[in-house]
Amino acid sequence: MTASLAVFWFRRDLRLDDNAGLSHALASGHTVLPIFIFDPAILAGLPRDDARVTFIFDTLQALRTELAQKHSSSLALYHGKPLEIFDRILRTYPVAAVYTNHDYEPYARERDETIRKWLQARSVAFNTYKDHVLFEKDEVVKDDGSPYGVYTPYMRKWKQVYSQTTPATYATATKLTNLIKQAPLPDVSLSEIGFTRSTIAIPAYRLDSEMLQHYACDRDFPAIPGTSQLAPHLRFGTVSIRQIFRQALEDSDIFCNELIWREFFSQILWHFPHTQQRSFKPQYDRIVWRNDEAEFKRWCEGTTGYPIVDAGMRQLNATGMMHNRVRMITASFLCKHLLIDWRWGEAYFAQKLLDYDMASNVGNWQWVAGCGVDAAPYFRIFNPSAQTEKFDKQLAYIQTWISDWHTLTYPAPIVDHTFARERCLQAYRQAVG
């Protein structure tokens, strides 16, 4: 049988247009079989009604419908270990090459290298492309070739590189005639992969000029709908970062800087994969955390007695979202007021956040804990009352999420701020000198 098929493997890029790997697959001269694999190693431990799984599933079904209606094609959905799925595909189709986009997380890197070697042994090429970020790996580094560990110089260099580069765009929507016409392709249901439909929906994003132009003024106030809700869509690749950055560039430099933070954390995880579990600054792994499980439970539930903290945690538990300013406040409270290991909080956010991205989540938690790159000094400890006064003065955000505030059922503060601050400073000084 003549090898005449190219497989395109969707992962963090769930869109048909401006998709680098898909574009290269379609330009390969082979008929293209698009696939997605629900990987048990990634799904393990998620709640049965995980909203992100529902979102991925619904997005894939929408892609299947669009491909069927417009191109007489479809998208093959599989559930299983990727290596076993590729073995099944190679037994079914005459595959010449597999195309996909880069993934930078440690598990994904190991998985992809295993698959690359396995395919190579069977004379099948494994081609991957940059799609999730504008610049990756060693594309924005210091003059000596070493990676940046501080955001501001990285951001300046990033903008310099961007000004000298014309990022590619991929008009994949015009090439979809090359897709496989065979039907029906394999499909799965939510129940087959072990999940039920979530009641939490990922909201649509907003990126109009008005929002962008007010972003710098509005973004820190959680009661104002001043943010884009874009993060989950970037996480799953339902939008192109190239298109988003070009659009934002016209209206908001501050918004662009936030997109560059995302790229900064991505390259940190690439160069320093140990930060997934260990501090970027090793001496901070010497901190003696209290790790009180009862207090951690109260933080998770939003019953610490600090309204701005509790409002954030209750918003997260109810919606899978939390305002970025409040993320910093709640994370700081866990690490510094309660002296609970940042990894506990990072894992809880990973379980709950609709926009969970390992690089950004780990990077931000380490920033707050003071143990990461470009970290806030450990002696910077957010005062929840001062943060409330500054960013929720009218208490509109707090009142939205805490129905029992100012009632007898609302708990007293879990710890005194002044006492907690001094305890934290002592613990950090003992660890880092």
C-alpha positions in Angstrom: 0.0 0.0 0.0 1.5 3.4 -1.0 2.0 5.8 1.9 -0.1 8.7 1.0 -1.7 10.0 4.2 -0.6 12.7 6.6 -2.0 12.7 10.1 -2.6 16.1 11.8 -2.8 15.7 15.6 -4.8 18.5 17.3 -3.7 19.2 20.9 -3.6 22.8 22.3 -4.7 24.3 18.9 -8.4 23.5 18.5 -9.1 25.7 15.5 -9.0 25.3 11.7 -7.6 28.8 10.7 -4.1 30.1 11.3 -2.9 26.8 12.6 0.8 26.2 11.9 1.0 22.4 12.0 -2.3 21.9 10.2 -1.1 24.3 7.5 2.1 22.3 7.0 0.2 19.0 6.9 -2.2 20.4 4.2 0.7 21.7 2.2 2.5 18.3 2.3 0.9 16.9 -0.8 -0.7 14.1 1.2 -4.4 13.7 2.1 -4.7 14.8 5.7 -6.4 12.8 8.5 -7.1 15.2 11.5 -7.2 13.5 14.9 -7.5 14.2 18.6 -6.6 11.9 21.4 -8.2 12.0 24.8 -5.1 10.9 26.8 -5.9 9.0 30.1 -2.6 10.3 31.6 -3.9 13.8 31.2 -7.5 13.0 32.2 -6.5 11.1 35.3 -7.6 12.7 38.6 -9.9 15.3 37.0 -13.5 15.5 38.4 -16.0 13.7 36.3 -17.8 16.9 35.4 -14.6 18.9 34.6 -15.6 22.0 32.6 -12.4 22.0 30.5 -13.1 18.5 29.3 -16.6 19.5 28.3 -15.3 22.5 26.5 -12.7 20.5 24.6 -15.3 17.9 23.7 -17.8 20.5 22.5 -15.2 22.3 20.5 -14.1 19.1 18.8 -17.7 18.2 18.0 -18.2 21.7 16.5 -15.1 21.2 14.4 -16.4 17.8 13.2 -19.7 19.4 12.2 -18.0 22.2 10.3 -15.7 19.8 8.5 -18.6 17.6 7.5 -20.8 20.4 6.3 -18.2 22.5 4.4 -15.6 20.0 3.4 -17.3 16.5 3.4 -14.6 15.5 5.9 -14.4 15.0 9.7 -12.1 14.7 12.7 -11.2 11.3 14.2 -11.5 11.2 18.0 -9.7 8.6 20.0 -9.4 7.7 23.7 -6.3 5.9 24.8 -2.5 6.1 25.3 -1.1 8.0 22.3 1.4 5.4 21.4 -1.4 2.7 21.3 -3.6 5.0 19.2 -0.8 5.6 16.7 -0.3 1.9 16.4 -4.0 1.5 15.7 -3.9 4.4 13.1 -0.8 2.9 11.3 -2.6 -0.4 11.0 -5.6 1.3 9.5 -4.2 4.0 7.2 -1.1 4.3 4.9 0.6 7.1 7.0 3.6 8.9 5.6 4.0 11.5 8.3 2.5 12.9 11.4 2.2 16.7 11.9 1.4 18.5 15.2 2.3 21.7 17.1 4.9 22.0 19.9 3.9 21.4 23.5 6.3 22.6 26.1 5.2 20.9 29.3 7.5 18.1 30.7 5.0 15.3 30.2 4.3 16.4 26.7 7.9 16.7 25.8 8.6 13.2 27.0 5.5 11.8 25.2 6.4 13.5 21.9 10.0 12.2 22.0 8.7 8.6 22.6 6.3 8.9 19.7 8.9 10.5 17.4 11.3 7.6 18.0 8.5 5.0 17.6 7.3 6.6 14.3 10.9 7.0 13.0 11.4 3.2 13.5 8.5 2.7 11.2 9.7 5.2 8.6 7.0 7.7 9.5 8.2 11.4 10.0 7.1 13.3 13.0 6.9 17.1 12.3 6.1 19.6 14.9 5.8 23.4 14.7 5.6 26.6 16.8 2.0 27.6 17.2 1.1 28.2 20.9 3.4 31.2 21.4 5.0 33.9 19.1 8.5 33.2 20.4 9.7 30.0 22.0 12.8 28.2 23.4 15.9 30.2 22.4 14.2 32.8 20.2 14.4 35.5 22.9 17.5 35.1 25.0 20.3 37.2 26.3 23.2 38.3 24.1 25.3 35.4 25.5 22.5 32.9 24.6 21.4 32.2 28.1 17.7 32.4 29.0 16.2 35.4 30.8 15.2 35.0 34.4 13.7 38.5 34.9 10.6 39.7 33.0 11.4 43.3 32.2 14.6 42.7 30.2 12.9 39.7 28.5 10.0 41.9 27.6 12.2 44.6 26.0 14.2 42.0 24.0 10.9 40.3 23.0 9.6 43.5 21.6 12.9 44.2 19.8 12.8 40.7 18.2 9.1 41.2 17.3 9.8 44.6 15.6 12.5 42.9 13.4 10.3 39.9 12.6 7.1 39.3 10.6 5.4 36.4 12.4 4.0 33.9 9.9 0.3 33.5 9.4 -1.2 30.4 8.1 -4.3 30.6 5.9 -5.3 27.0 6.6 -9.0 27.7 6.0 -8.3 28.0 2.2 -6.5 24.6 2.1 -9.0 22.3 3.7 -9.9 20.6 0.4 -6.9 18.3 1.1 -8.7 16.7 4.1 -9.7 13.0 4.0 -13.1 12.4 2.6 -13.6 8.9 4.2 -16.5 8.8 6.6 -17.4 8.2 9.2 -14.2 8.7 11.2 -13.9 7.3 14.8 -15.8 9.3 17.4 -16.2 9.0 21.2 -18.8 10.3 23.7 -18.2 12.1 27.0 -19.3 9.0 28.9 -16.9 6.8 26.9 -13.9 8.8 28.2 -15.3 8.7 31.8 -16.9 12.2 32.0 -20.3 13.9 32.3 -21.3 17.3 31.1 -20.3 20.2 33.3 -22.7 22.9 34.4 -19.8 25.5 34.2 -19.3 27.0 30.7 -16.2 28.7 29.5 -17.3 32.3 28.6 -16.7 33.9 25.3 -13.8 36.3 25.2 -14.0 40.0 24.5 -11.3 41.8 22.6 -12.8 45.0 21.2 -11.1 48.4 21.1 -13.1 49.8 23.9 -12.1 47.0 26.3 -8.4 47.2 25.2 -8.3 51.0 25.6 -9.7 50.9 29.1 -7.7 47.8 30.1 -4.8 49.6 31.8 -7.3 51.5 34.1 -9.8 48.8 34.7 -7.8 45.5 34.9 -7.1 45.6 38.7 -10.6 46.1 39.8 -12.4 42.8 40.2 -15.9 44.3 40.2 -15.4 45.8 36.8 -15.7 43.6 33.7 -12.5 45.0 32.4 -10.6 41.9 31.4 -10.9 39.9 28.2 -11.7 36.3 29.4 -9.3 35.3 26.7 -7.0 33.0 28.8 -9.0 29.7 28.3 -9.2 30.3 24.6 -5.4 30.8 24.4 -4.9 27.7 26.6 -6.9 25.4 24.2 -5.9 27.3 21.1 -9.4 28.1 19.9 -7.9 31.4 18.9 -4.5 32.2 17.3 -2.0 34.1 19.5 -0.6 35.7 16.3 -4.0 37.2 15.5 -4.7 38.2 19.1 -1.3 40.0 19.5 -1.7 41.9 16.2 -5.2 43.0 17.3 -4.1 44.1 20.8 -1.0 45.9 19.5 -3.2 48.6 18.0 -5.0 49.5 21.3 -3.1 48.5 24.4 0.6 48.1 25.2 -0.3 47.0 28.7 -2.4 44.1 27.3 0.4 43.1 25.1 2.7 43.0 28.1 0.4 40.5 29.7 0.6 38.3 26.6 4.4 38.6 26.8 4.2 37.4 30.5 2.6 34.2 29.1 5.5 33.7 26.7 8.1 34.5 29.5 6.7 31.8 31.7 6.5 29.4 28.8 10.2 29.7 28.1 11.0 29.5 31.8 9.3 26.1 32.0 11.1 25.0 28.8 14.6 26.0 30.1 13.9 25.0 33.7 11.5 22.1 33.7 12.3 21.4 37.4 10.2 24.4 38.3 7.1 22.3 37.8 7.8 20.9 41.3 10.8 22.8 42.8 11.6 26.4 43.4 13.5 28.3 40.7 15.6 29.7 43.6 16.7 26.5 45.4 17.2 28.1 48.8 13.4 28.6 49.0 12.9 24.9 49.1 14.3 25.1 52.6 11.2 27.0 53.9 9.5 25.1 56.7 5.9 25.2 55.8 3.2 24.8 58.4 0.9 22.9 55.9 -2.1 22.9 58.2 -4.7 20.8 56.4 -7.7 22.3 58.2 -6.6 25.8 57.3 -5.9 24.7 53.7 -9.5 23.4 53.6 -10.8 26.7 54.8 -8.8 28.6 52.2 -10.1 26.2 49.5 -13.7 26.8 50.6 -13.4 30.5 51.0 -14.0 30.6 54.8 -10.8 32.3 56.0 -12.7 35.3 57.4 -10.9 37.6 55.1 -13.6 38.8 52.6 -11.4 39.6 49.6 -9.7 36.2 49.9 -13.0 34.3 50.4 -14.7 36.1 47.5 -11.9 35.0 45.2 -12.0 31.4 46.3 -15.8 31.2 46.1 -15.7 32.7 42.6 -13.2 30.1 41.6 -15.2 27.2 43.0 -18.4 28.4 41.4 -17.2 29.5 38.0 -13.6 28.2 37.4 -12.5 31.8 37.0 -10.9 34.3 39.3 -9.8 37.9 38.6 -6.1 38.2 38.3 -5.6 40.7 41.0 -7.5 38.5 43.4 -5.4 35.5 42.3 -2.4 37.3 43.6 -4.2 38.1 46.9 -5.5 34.6 47.5 -2.1 33.0 46.6 -0.2 35.3 48.8 -2.5 34.7 51.7 -2.0 30.9 51.4 1.7 31.1 51.3 2.5 33.9 53.6 -0.4 34.3 56.0 -1.0 30.5 56.5 2.6 29.3 55.6 1.2 26.6 53.3 3.4 25.3 50.5 2.8 27.1 47.2 2.6 23.7 45.5 -0.6 22.9 47.4 -2.2 26.1 46.0 -0.8 25.5 42.6 -2.4 22.0 42.5 -5.8 23.4 43.7 -5.8 26.1 41.0 -4.8 23.4 38.4 -7.9 21.4 39.4 -10.2 24.4 39.2 -9.1 27.0 36.7 -10.7 27.0 33.3 -7.6 28.6 31.9 -5.1 26.4 33.7 -1.8 26.5 32.0 1.1 24.8 33.8 3.8 27.4 32.8 1.7 30.4 33.9 0.3 28.8 37.0 3.6 27.6 38.3 5.3 30.8 37.3 2.7 33.0 39.1 2.6 30.9 42.2 6.4 31.0 42.5 6.3 34.7 41.9 3.8 35.3 44.8 5.7 32.9 47.1 8.9 34.7 46.3 10.8 31.6 45.2 10.5 32.0 41.4 12.0 34.0 38.6 11.5 37.8 38.8 9.8 37.1 42.1 8.3 39.6 44.4 10.7 40.0 47.4 9.6 37.6 50.1 9.0 40.5 52.5 6.3 41.8 50.2 3.2 40.5 51.9 -0.2 41.5 50.6 -2.4 43.0 53.3 -6.0 41.8 52.4 -7.6 44.9 54.0 -5.4 47.3 52.2 -6.0 45.5 48.9 -9.7 45.7 49.5 -9.5 49.4 50.2 -7.5 49.9 47.0 -9.3 47.7 44.5 -12.8 46.9 45.9 -13.5 50.1 48.0 -17.2 49.9 47.5 -17.1 46.1 48.3 -19.0 45.3 45.2 -16.9 42.3 44.3 -17.0 41.0 47.9 -20.8 41.3 48.1 -21.2 39.5 44.8 -19.5 36.4 46.1 -20.1 36.4 49.9 -23.8 36.2 50.7 -23.1 35.6 54.4 -20.8 38.5 54.9 -21.8 40.6 57.9 -23.9 37.8 59.3 -23.3 35.6 62.3 -22.4 32.7 60.1 -19.4 34.4 58.5 -16.2 33.2 60.2 -13.8 35.2 62.2 -10.4 35.8 60.6 -8.4 32.6 60.6 -5.3 34.4 61.7 -4.3 38.0 62.7 -2.6 39.8 59.8 0.2 41.4 61.9 1.0 38.1 63.6 0.9 36.2 60.3 3.2 38.7 58.7 5.8 38.4 61.4 5.6 34.6 61.4 6.1 34.5 57.7 9.1 36.9 57.7 10.7 34.7 60.4 10.2 31.5 58.5 11.5 33.0 55.3 14.6 34.5 57.0 15.5 31.2 58.6 15.3 29.5 55.2 17.1 32.0 52.9 19.2 34.0 55.4 
